Amino acid sequence: MNYKVASADVMAPIRLQIMWDRLISVVEEQAQTLVRTGFSTSTREAGDVSAGVFDPTGRMLAQAVTGTPGHVNSMARAVIHFIAEFPTATMAPGDVFITNDPWKGTGHLHDFTVVTPVFRNDTLVAMFACTCHVIDIGGRGMGPEGRSVFEEGIYIPIRRFATAGVVDETLVDLVRHNVREPVQVVGDIYSLAGCNDVGARRLLRMMDEFSIASLESLSTHILEQSRTATLDAIRSLPNGTWTNSMRVDGYDEPLDLVATMTISDETLAVDFAGTSPPSRFGINVPFCYTEAYSTFGIKCIIAPQIPNNEGSLQPIKISVPENCILNAPRPLPVATRHITGQLLPDLVIGCLGQALGGHVPAEGTSCLWNLFALGGPGAVDVAPIELVNARTFNVMSFHSGGTGARPGKDGLSATAFPSGVRNVPVEVTEAMSPLLIKRKEYRTDSGGPGQFRGGLGQIMEVMSLDDAPFTVSANYDRVLFPPRGRDGGANGMNGTVTLASGAVLDGKGRQTVPRGDTLLINMPGGGGLGPAVERDPERVADDVRAGMVSADAAENIYCVALRADGTCDRAATLALRRKRMSHAPESVE
């Protein structure tokens, strides 16, 4: 069947919409190919990837559903840098380009971005791009201790990975000999190139099926429709300016994140003036990553149903002062930029909450609470004699605390927001290392109390089966300052990192777990929404039976009386709540 689009054809908009849907399915297959062929746990288990298709000028037309906002939205700007280095007129079939430049890619050296041009009848019709987080990139490893990007690993500027289908083996060898896990890292790079090939083949098949020689008409339709829909969403908001601030742990001292949002009929602008200056440590954020997560937080509230592309991103403007941790210049260290950057959706959502008079989620854990552990000679800061029985290993296992409560709904427990990555099964970590996960369960009472409860964090107990110490690289926040509740809801519980022997570990940095000791990771819970005494007593009773809320918290925080069998005593509950209200301080006008 011939689906060729004619400008005068009244069915053209319908056909364009069908092709748009098909294009999204093409990039989703691209992303799923990356996940299925990936070597590292971050790719194949957690889905810490992104995939998308771009027009020949570098504008993103569609992104895969599978993937993280930090990768997708920063990759959306990355292709422009590739074109600046290698103009499209110099590209040819079989070319593949690569970089892990934090300022032109997705924010730190651990992410590789690969771009592949697509030709149809010797004419460039599109480009596919993808990103994944590799398990290791050399240097100090995945941690914030570096004082410059030069300490954080091998840096690959925008270069050709393949020319006319022939891979640059010299470049591959440079990577292979500078990382601790060469099989996984090099394997992931080939998976990146391979998934772009799959996307290219599916796109060309689609173009043949619809009998189109270029994507020009489809591109115009996608970008105009998306921009118009986003502007409509912005125009439905009140005009004005609102400011929100958040104090977070930082590394050696707390940080202040400040956002001022201005809404007009044509733009939604966010300015981060007032935010703390850059850090000496690797928690700094390149602008591309700041823009990615700020934009994502905004779109989650105002336009969640509009597909993500250049058109829908265009009306949202992000600006950051030069002397700011959210606009870190080269060569400042940025290895763990996600710790700070993933807190930005909570920050901008706080501005939108003021503009909308509520109706937004409470703060969540937001930053990931991954288990990143290393063992063996050179990986643990102890005398070599203590490592005689130690196996060499390097694992990164993705895990999460709780999200904030949502309007009308509880928060999600042990769920990564805003990154969207999946928790890695403990069996995978145990199969790849001598680590044993002794316990992994919900952390009772960690979700902030409220009419809608914050999502729970989780508890993990980790030990080594080897008769040897191991290193943990802690890359955590929300240890000193918990996720805040909203509209009368209480804060979620702080996170903690300790040893079974009693020692309290820092929330950030490489630390040693001694031989025979156990690492205890208690992840934060999300903030609550609305007063706890307004929560449905039956839901509180259900939470107690499920182990999510303790009986003590049910009585003393939620004012819910439980019978011996765990059911709610409604009469006693009403009395408790009346007593609480009678002792509540009068509101001050």
C-alpha positions as CSV (number, residue, x, y, z in Angstrom):
1,M,0.0,0.0,0.0
2,N,1.3,3.5,-0.9
3,Y,1.2,5.9,2.0
4,K,2.8,8.8,0.2
5,V,1.8,12.1,1.8
6,A,0.5,14.8,-0.6
7,S,0.2,18.4,0.7
8,A,-3.4,18.7,-0.6
9,D,-4.5,15.3,0.8
10,V,-7.0,15.8,3.6
11,M,-5.8,12.5,5.0
12,A,-2.2,13.8,5.3
13,P,-2.4,14.7,9.0
14,I,-3.7,11.2,9.9
15,R,-0.9,9.6,7.9
16,L,1.7,11.9,9.5
17,Q,0.4,10.9,12.9
18,I,0.6,7.2,12.0
19,M,4.2,7.7,10.9
20,W,5.0,9.6,14.1
21,D,3.8,6.7,16.1
22,R,5.8,4.3,14.0
23,L,8.9,6.4,14.5
24,I,8.5,6.2,18.3
25,S,8.3,2.4,17.9
26,V,11.5,2.4,15.8
27,V,13.5,4.2,18.6
28,E,11.9,1.9,21.2
29,E,13.2,-1.1,19.3
30,Q,16.6,0.7,19.1
31,A,16.6,1.1,22.9
32,Q,15.5,-2.5,23.6
33,T,18.2,-3.8,21.3
34,L,20.8,-1.9,23.5
35,V,19.3,-3.4,26.7
36,R,19.3,-6.9,25.3
37,T,22.8,-6.8,23.9
38,G,24.4,-4.7,26.7
39,F,27.2,-6.2,28.8
40,S,27.1,-4.2,32.0
41,T,24.4,-4.4,34.7
42,S,23.7,-0.7,34.3
43,T,22.6,-1.4,30.7
44,R,21.0,-4.8,30.6
45,E,19.5,-4.8,34.2
46,A,18.9,-1.2,35.2
47,G,18.1,0.3,31.7
48,D,20.4,3.2,32.3
49,V,20.3,4.1,28.6
50,S,18.7,6.4,26.0
51,A,18.0,6.2,22.3
52,G,16.6,8.6,19.8
53,V,16.4,9.7,16.2
54,F,17.4,13.1,14.9
55,D,16.9,15.0,11.6
56,P,20.0,15.9,9.5
57,T,20.3,19.3,11.3
58,G,20.5,17.6,14.7
59,R,17.0,18.2,16.1
60,M,15.6,15.3,18.1
61,L,12.4,13.9,16.5
62,A,11.6,11.0,18.8
63,Q,13.0,9.3,21.9
64,A,12.5,5.8,23.2
65,V,10.3,5.2,26.2
66,T,13.0,3.1,27.7
67,G,15.7,5.3,29.1
68,T,16.6,8.0,31.6
69,P,15.8,11.7,31.4
70,G,19.4,12.7,32.2
71,H,20.6,10.7,29.1
72,V,17.7,11.5,26.8
73,N,17.4,15.3,27.4
74,S,21.2,15.9,27.4
75,M,21.6,13.7,24.4
76,A,19.0,15.8,22.7
77,R,21.6,18.6,22.6
78,A,24.6,16.4,22.0
79,V,24.1,15.7,18.3
80,I,24.7,19.4,17.5
81,H,28.2,19.0,18.9
82,F,28.9,16.0,16.7
83,I,27.8,17.9,13.6
84,A,30.0,20.9,14.6
85,E,33.0,18.5,14.7
86,F,32.0,16.4,11.7
87,P,29.8,18.4,9.3
88,T,27.1,16.3,7.7
89,A,28.7,16.9,4.3
90,T,31.7,14.9,5.4
91,M,29.6,12.0,6.7
92,A,29.2,8.8,4.6
93,P,27.5,5.4,4.9
94,G,29.1,3.2,7.5
95,D,30.4,6.1,9.6
96,V,29.9,6.0,13.4
97,F,30.9,8.7,15.9
98,I,31.5,8.5,19.6
99,T,32.3,10.6,22.7
100,N,32.2,10.6,26.5
101,D,32.9,14.3,26.8
102,P,30.9,15.4,29.9
103,W,30.1,18.8,28.5
104,K,29.1,17.7,25.0
105,G,27.5,14.4,26.0
106,T,25.5,13.6,29.1
107,G,27.5,15.0,32.0
108,H,30.3,12.6,33.1
109,L,32.9,10.3,31.6
110,H,31.0,7.1,32.4
111,D,28.5,7.8,29.7
112,F,29.3,7.0,26.1
113,T,27.2,8.6,23.3
114,V,27.3,7.1,19.9
115,V,25.9,8.8,16.8
116,T,25.2,7.0,13.4
117,P,24.1,8.9,10.2
118,V,21.5,7.1,8.1
119,F,21.6,7.4,4.3
120,R,18.9,6.6,1.8
121,N,20.0,6.5,-1.9
122,D,23.2,8.3,-0.9
123,T,21.3,11.1,0.8
124,L,21.5,11.7,4.6
125,V,18.0,11.4,6.0
126,A,18.5,11.1,9.7
127,M,20.8,10.3,12.6
128,F,20.4,7.8,15.4
129,A,22.0,8.5,18.8
130,C,22.2,6.4,21.9
131,T,23.9,6.5,25.3
132,C,24.6,4.1,28.1
133,H,26.5,4.2,31.4
134,V,29.6,1.9,31.4
135,I,30.7,0.1,34.5
136,D,34.1,1.7,34.6
137,I,36.1,4.4,32.8
138,G,39.4,4.1,34.7
139,G,40.8,6.8,36.9
140,R,39.6,6.9,40.5
141,G,36.5,5.0,39.6
142,M,32.9,6.0,40.2
143,G,33.1,8.4,43.1
144,P,33.3,12.1,44.0
145,E,36.9,12.2,45.3
146,G,38.6,13.5,42.1
147,R,39.7,17.2,42.1
148,S,39.6,17.5,38.2
149,V,38.1,15.6,35.3
150,F,41.6,14.4,34.5
151,E,41.5,12.1,37.6
152,E,38.1,10.6,36.7
153,G,39.0,8.4,33.8
154,I,39.9,8.3,30.1
155,Y,38.4,11.1,28.0
156,I,37.3,10.4,24.4
157,P,36.6,13.6,22.5
158,I,34.1,13.4,19.6
159,R,35.8,11.0,17.2
160,R,35.0,8.4,14.6
161,F,34.3,5.0,16.0
162,A,34.0,3.5,12.5
163,T,34.7,4.8,9.0
164,A,32.8,3.2,6.1
165,G,32.0,0.3,8.4
166,V,35.6,-0.3,9.6
167,V,36.0,0.1,13.4
168,D,39.0,2.2,14.7
169,E,40.8,-0.6,16.6
170,T,43.3,1.9,18.0
171,L,40.6,3.8,19.8
172,V,39.1,0.5,21.1
173,D,42.5,-0.6,22.4
174,L,42.9,2.7,24.2
175,V,39.7,2.2,26.0
176,R,40.3,-1.5,26.6
177,H,43.7,-0.8,28.3
178,N,42.5,2.1,30.5
179,V,39.5,0.5,32.3
180,R,39.1,-2.2,35.0
181,E,36.4,-4.1,33.2
182,P,37.4,-4.1,29.5
183,V,35.1,-6.8,28.3
184,Q,32.0,-5.1,29.7
185,V,33.0,-1.6,28.6
186,V,34.1,-2.5,25.1
187,G,31.1,-4.8,24.8
188,D,28.7,-1.9,25.7
189,I,30.3,0.3,23.1
190,Y,29.7,-2.2,20.4
191,S,26.1,-2.6,21.7
192,L,25.6,1.2,21.3
193,A,26.8,1.0,17.7
194,G,24.7,-2.1,17.0
195,C,21.4,-0.6,18.4
196,N,21.9,2.4,16.1
197,D,22.2,0.0,13.1
198,V,18.9,-1.7,14.1
199,G,17.2,1.7,14.3
200,A,18.6,2.7,10.9
201,R,17.3,-0.5,9.3
202,R,13.9,-0.1,10.8
203,L,13.7,3.6,9.7
204,L,14.6,2.8,6.1
205,R,12.0,0.0,6.1
206,M,9.5,2.5,7.4
207,M,10.3,5.0,4.7
208,D,10.0,2.4,2.0
209,E,6.7,1.3,3.4
210,F,5.3,4.9,3.4
211,S,7.0,5.8,0.1
212,I,8.7,8.9,1.5
213,A,12.1,10.1,0.3
214,S,12.9,12.2,3.4
215,L,11.6,12.9,6.8
216,E,11.2,16.7,6.2
217,S,7.4,16.7,6.2
218,L,7.2,14.4,9.2
219,S,9.8,16.4,11.0
220,T,7.9,19.6,10.5
221,H,4.7,18.0,11.7
222,I,6.3,16.5,14.8
223,L,8.1,19.6,15.9
224,E,5.2,22.1,15.2
225,Q,2.6,19.9,16.9
226,S,4.8,19.3,20.0
227,R,5.8,23.0,20.3
228,T,2.2,24.1,20.0
229,A,0.9,21.6,22.5
230,T,3.7,22.6,25.0
231,L,2.9,26.3,24.6
232,D,-0.8,25.5,25.2
233,A,0.2,23.8,28.4
234,I,2.3,26.8,29.5
235,R,-0.5,29.2,28.6
236,S,-2.8,27.3,30.9
237,L,-0.6,28.3,33.8
238,P,-0.8,31.6,35.7
239,N,1.8,34.2,34.6
240,G,4.2,35.2,37.3
241,T,7.5,34.5,39.1
242,W,8.1,32.0,41.9
243,T,11.2,30.9,43.8
244,N,12.0,27.7,45.6
245,S,15.2,26.6,47.4
246,M,16.5,23.4,48.8
247,R,19.4,22.7,51.1
248,V,21.1,19.4,50.4
249,D,24.1,17.4,51.8
250,G,26.9,18.4,49.4
251,Y,30.3,16.8,50.0
252,D,32.3,18.6,52.6
253,E,29.5,21.2,53.3
254,P,25.8,21.6,52.5
255,L,24.7,23.1,49.2
256,D,21.9,25.5,48.5
257,L,19.9,24.9,45.3
258,V,17.8,27.9,44.2
259,A,15.4,28.2,41.3
260,T,13.4,31.1,40.1
261,M,10.7,30.2,37.6
262,T,9.0,32.8,35.4
263,I,6.0,31.9,33.4
264,S,4.7,33.9,30.4
265,D,2.6,33.1,27.4
266,E,5.6,32.2,25.2
267,T,8.1,30.6,27.6
268,L,8.6,28.9,30.9
269,A,12.0,30.1,32.1
270,V,14.0,28.8,35.1
271,D,17.0,30.7,36.5
272,F,19.3,29.1,39.0
273,A,20.9,32.3,40.3
274,G,21.6,32.0,44.1
275,T,22.7,28.4,43.9
276,S,26.0,27.4,45.6
277,P,29.2,27.8,43.7
278,P,31.1,24.8,42.3
279,S,32.6,22.2,44.6
280,R,36.2,21.0,44.9
281,F,34.7,17.5,44.5
282,G,33.0,15.5,41.7
283,I,29.4,16.5,42.6
284,N,29.5,19.3,40.1
285,V,27.0,19.3,37.2
286,P,27.7,20.4,33.6
287,F,25.0,22.6,32.1
288,C,23.7,19.8,29.8
289,Y,22.7,17.7,32.7
290,T,21.2,20.6,34.6
291,E,19.0,21.4,31.6
292,A,18.1,17.8,31.1
293,Y,16.6,17.2,34.6
294,S,15.2,20.6,35.1
295,T,13.2,20.3,31.8
296,F,12.1,16.8,32.7
297,G,10.7,18.0,36.1
298,I,8.7,20.7,34.4
299,K,7.3,18.5,31.7
300,C,6.3,15.9,34.3
301,I,3.8,18.4,35.8
302,I,2.7,20.5,32.9
303,A,2.9,18.3,29.8
304,P,3.4,14.6,30.7
305,Q,1.5,13.3,27.7
306,I,3.4,15.3,25.0
307,P,6.2,13.3,23.4
308,N,9.7,14.5,24.2
309,N,11.5,16.1,21.2
310,E,13.1,19.3,20.1
311,G,9.6,20.9,19.6
312,S,8.3,20.2,23.1
313,L,11.6,21.2,24.7
314,Q,12.0,24.5,22.8
315,P,9.6,26.7,24.9
316,I,11.3,25.8,28.2
317,K,14.4,27.9,28.9
318,I,17.1,27.1,31.5
319,S,19.7,29.6,32.5
320,V,22.5,29.1,35.1
321,P,25.1,31.6,36.3
322,E,28.8,30.8,35.4
323,N,30.0,30.6,39.0
324,C,27.5,27.8,39.9
325,I,27.7,24.1,40.8
326,L,25.0,23.6,38.2
327,N,27.1,25.0,35.4
328,A,30.5,23.5,36.2
329,P,33.2,24.4,33.7
330,R,35.9,22.1,32.4
331,P,38.0,20.7,34.0
332,L,36.1,20.5,37.3
333,P,35.3,17.0,38.5
334,V,31.9,15.7,37.6
335,A,31.9,12.0,38.1
336,T,28.9,11.9,40.4
337,R,27.0,14.8,38.8
338,H,23.8,12.7,39.2
339,I,23.8,13.1,43.0
340,T,23.2,16.8,42.6
341,G,21.5,16.9,39.2
342,Q,18.8,14.4,40.0
343,L,17.5,16.7,42.9
344,L,16.5,19.4,40.3
345,P,13.1,18.0,39.5
346,D,12.1,18.4,43.1
347,L,13.4,21.9,43.1
348,V,11.5,23.1,40.0
349,I,8.4,21.1,41.0
350,G,8.4,23.2,44.2
351,C,8.2,26.4,42.0
352,L,5.3,24.9,40.1
353,G,3.6,23.9,43.3
354,Q,3.5,27.6,44.3
355,A,2.2,28.6,40.8
356,L,-0.5,25.9,40.9
357,G,-1.5,26.3,44.6
358,G,-0.4,22.8,45.3
359,H,-1.4,19.8,43.2
360,V,2.2,18.5,42.9
361,P,4.1,15.7,44.5
362,A,6.2,16.0,47.7
363,E,10.0,15.6,47.5
364,G,11.4,12.1,47.1
365,T,14.8,10.5,47.6
366,S,15.5,11.5,44.0
367,C,19.2,10.7,43.9
368,L,20.1,7.0,43.4
369,W,21.3,4.9,46.3
370,N,23.4,2.5,44.2
371,L,25.7,-0.1,45.7
372,F,29.0,0.5,44.1
373,A,31.6,-1.8,45.6
374,L,35.2,-2.9,44.7
375,G,37.5,-5.6,45.9
376,G,41.0,-7.0,45.4
377,P,44.5,-5.5,45.2
378,G,44.5,-1.8,44.4
379,A,40.8,-1.4,45.2
380,V,40.9,-1.4,49.0
381,D,42.9,1.0,51.2
382,V,44.5,-1.7,53.4
383,A,47.9,-3.5,53.6
384,P,48.3,-5.9,50.7
385,I,48.6,-8.8,53.1
386,E,45.0,-8.4,54.0
387,L,44.0,-9.0,50.4
388,V,45.6,-12.4,50.0
389,N,42.2,-14.1,49.9
390,A,40.4,-11.3,48.1
391,R,38.9,-11.7,44.6
392,T,39.1,-8.7,42.3
393,F,35.7,-7.3,41.5
394,N,33.9,-4.1,40.5
395,V,30.1,-4.0,40.7
396,M,27.5,-1.3,40.5
397,S,24.0,-2.3,41.5
398,F,21.2,0.2,41.1
399,H,18.9,0.7,44.1
400,S,16.5,3.4,45.2
401,G,14.7,5.0,48.1
402,G,11.1,6.2,48.1
403,T,9.4,8.8,46.0
404,G,7.3,11.6,47.3
405,A,3.5,11.3,47.8
406,R,1.5,12.4,44.8
407,P,-1.8,14.2,44.7
408,G,-4.4,11.6,45.5
409,K,-1.8,8.8,45.7
410,D,0.9,7.5,48.0
411,G,4.5,7.7,46.9
412,L,6.2,4.7,45.2
413,S,8.5,2.6,47.4
414,A,12.0,1.7,46.4
415,T,11.5,3.4,43.0
416,A,13.9,5.6,41.1
417,F,12.5,9.0,40.3
418,P,13.4,11.0,38.3
419,S,16.0,8.7,36.7
420,G,13.6,5.8,36.1
421,V,16.2,3.1,36.2
422,R,15.3,-0.3,37.6
423,N,16.6,-2.0,40.8
424,V,19.2,-4.6,39.9
425,P,18.3,-8.1,41.3
426,V,20.5,-9.2,44.2
427,E,21.2,-12.5,42.4
428,V,23.0,-10.6,39.6
429,T,25.3,-8.8,42.1
430,E,26.0,-12.0,43.9
431,A,26.8,-13.8,40.7
432,M,29.3,-11.2,39.6
433,S,31.1,-10.7,43.0
434,P,31.8,-12.3,46.3
435,L,29.2,-10.1,47.9
436,L,26.2,-11.6,49.7
437,I,23.1,-9.5,50.2
438,K,21.9,-10.7,53.6
439,R,18.8,-8.6,53.7
440,K,16.9,-6.4,51.2
441,E,13.5,-5.2,52.4
442,Y,11.2,-2.1,52.8
443,R,12.3,0.3,55.6
444,T,9.3,0.5,58.0
445,D,8.2,4.1,58.7
446,S,10.6,5.6,56.3
447,G,7.8,7.1,54.1
448,G,6.8,10.6,55.3
449,P,3.5,10.5,57.1
450,G,0.6,12.3,55.4
451,Q,-2.9,12.0,54.1
452,F,-0.9,10.4,51.2
453,R,2.2,8.6,52.5
454,G,5.6,9.0,51.1
455,G,7.1,5.9,49.4
456,L,9.3,3.7,51.5
457,G,13.1,3.4,51.2
458,Q,14.7,0.0,51.6
459,I,17.3,-1.6,53.8
460,M,20.2,-3.6,52.5
461,E,22.8,-5.6,54.4
462,V,25.9,-6.5,52.4
463,M,28.9,-8.6,53.4
464,S,31.7,-10.3,51.5
465,L,32.0,-14.1,51.4
466,D,35.8,-13.7,51.0
467,D,37.9,-13.5,54.1
468,A,38.9,-9.9,53.1
469,P,37.7,-6.3,53.3
470,F,36.1,-4.5,50.4
471,T,35.5,-0.9,49.4
472,V,32.2,0.9,49.1
473,S,32.0,4.1,47.1
474,A,29.1,6.0,48.7
475,N,27.4,8.4,46.3
476,Y,24.4,9.4,48.4
477,D,22.4,12.5,49.4
478,R,19.4,13.0,51.7
479,V,21.5,11.9,54.7
480,L,21.7,15.2,56.4
481,F,18.6,16.8,54.8
482,P,15.6,14.5,54.2
483,P,13.0,14.7,51.5
484,R,10.5,17.4,52.5
485,G,6.8,16.8,52.9
486,R,4.2,19.2,51.2
487,D,0.9,20.7,52.2
488,G,1.1,19.6,55.8
489,G,2.8,16.2,55.1
490,A,5.8,15.2,57.1
491,N,9.4,14.7,55.8
492,G,10.6,11.3,54.7
493,M,13.2,9.5,56.8
494,N,16.9,10.4,56.3
495,G,19.2,7.8,54.8
496,T,22.1,6.3,56.7
497,V,25.2,4.3,55.9
498,T,26.7,2.3,58.8
499,L,28.5,-0.9,59.7
500,A,27.2,-3.7,61.8
501,S,30.1,-3.1,64.2
502,G,28.6,0.4,64.9
503,A,30.7,2.7,62.8
504,V,28.8,5.5,60.9
505,L,30.0,6.0,57.3
506,D,29.9,9.2,55.3
507,G,27.2,9.7,52.7
508,K,29.8,10.3,50.0
509,G,33.3,8.9,49.3
510,R,35.3,5.6,49.2
511,Q,35.3,3.8,52.5
512,T,36.5,0.4,53.7
513,V,34.2,-2.3,55.0
514,P,36.6,-4.4,57.3
515,R,36.9,-8.1,57.0
516,G,34.0,-9.9,58.6
517,D,31.9,-6.7,59.0
518,T,28.6,-6.0,57.3
519,L,27.5,-2.9,55.4
520,L,24.1,-1.5,56.3
521,I,22.4,0.8,53.8
522,N,19.2,2.5,55.0
523,M,17.7,4.4,52.1
524,P,15.5,7.5,52.6
525,G,11.7,7.6,52.2
526,G,9.7,10.2,50.3
527,G,7.9,13.1,51.8
528,G,4.2,12.9,52.7
529,L,1.4,15.0,51.3
530,G,-1.3,16.5,53.4
531,P,-1.8,16.1,57.2
532,A,-1.3,12.6,58.5
533,V,-4.5,12.7,60.6
534,E,-6.5,13.0,57.4
535,R,-5.3,9.7,56.1
536,D,-8.0,7.0,55.8
537,P,-7.7,4.9,59.0
538,E,-8.3,1.7,57.0
539,R,-5.3,2.5,54.8
540,V,-3.2,3.0,57.9
541,A,-4.3,-0.4,59.3
542,D,-3.4,-1.9,55.9
543,D,0.0,-0.3,56.1
544,V,0.6,-1.7,59.5
545,R,-0.3,-5.2,58.5
546,A,2.0,-4.9,55.5
547,G,4.9,-3.8,57.6
548,M,5.1,-0.4,56.0
549,V,4.0,1.6,59.1
550,S,4.6,0.6,62.7
551,A,1.8,0.2,65.2
552,D,3.5,2.9,67.2
553,A,3.4,5.4,64.3
554,A,-0.1,4.5,63.5
555,E,-1.2,5.5,67.0
556,N,1.1,8.5,67.7
557,I,1.4,10.0,64.2
558,Y,-1.7,9.0,62.3
559,C,-3.9,8.8,65.4
560,V,-5.3,5.4,64.4
561,A,-6.3,2.9,67.1
562,L,-5.8,-0.7,66.2
563,R,-7.4,-3.8,67.7
564,A,-5.4,-6.9,68.6
565,D,-6.2,-8.5,65.3
566,G,-4.7,-5.4,63.4
567,T,-8.1,-4.0,62.2
568,C,-9.0,-0.4,62.8
569,D,-11.1,0.6,65.8
570,R,-13.0,3.5,64.2
571,A,-14.5,4.8,67.4
572,A,-11.2,4.9,69.3
573,T,-9.6,6.4,66.2
574,L,-12.1,9.2,66.1
575,A,-11.5,9.9,69.8
576,L,-7.7,10.0,69.2
577,R,-8.1,12.4,66.3
578,R,-10.5,14.7,68.3
579,K,-7.9,14.8,71.1
580,R,-5.1,15.6,68.7
581,M,-7.2,18.5,67.1
582,S,-8.1,19.9,70.5
583,H,-4.4,20.2,71.4
584,A,-3.3,21.6,68.0
585,P,-2.2,25.2,68.0
586,E,-4.6,27.7,66.5
587,S,-3.6,28.9,63.1
588,V,-2.2,32.4,62.8
589,E,-3.8,34.6,60.1
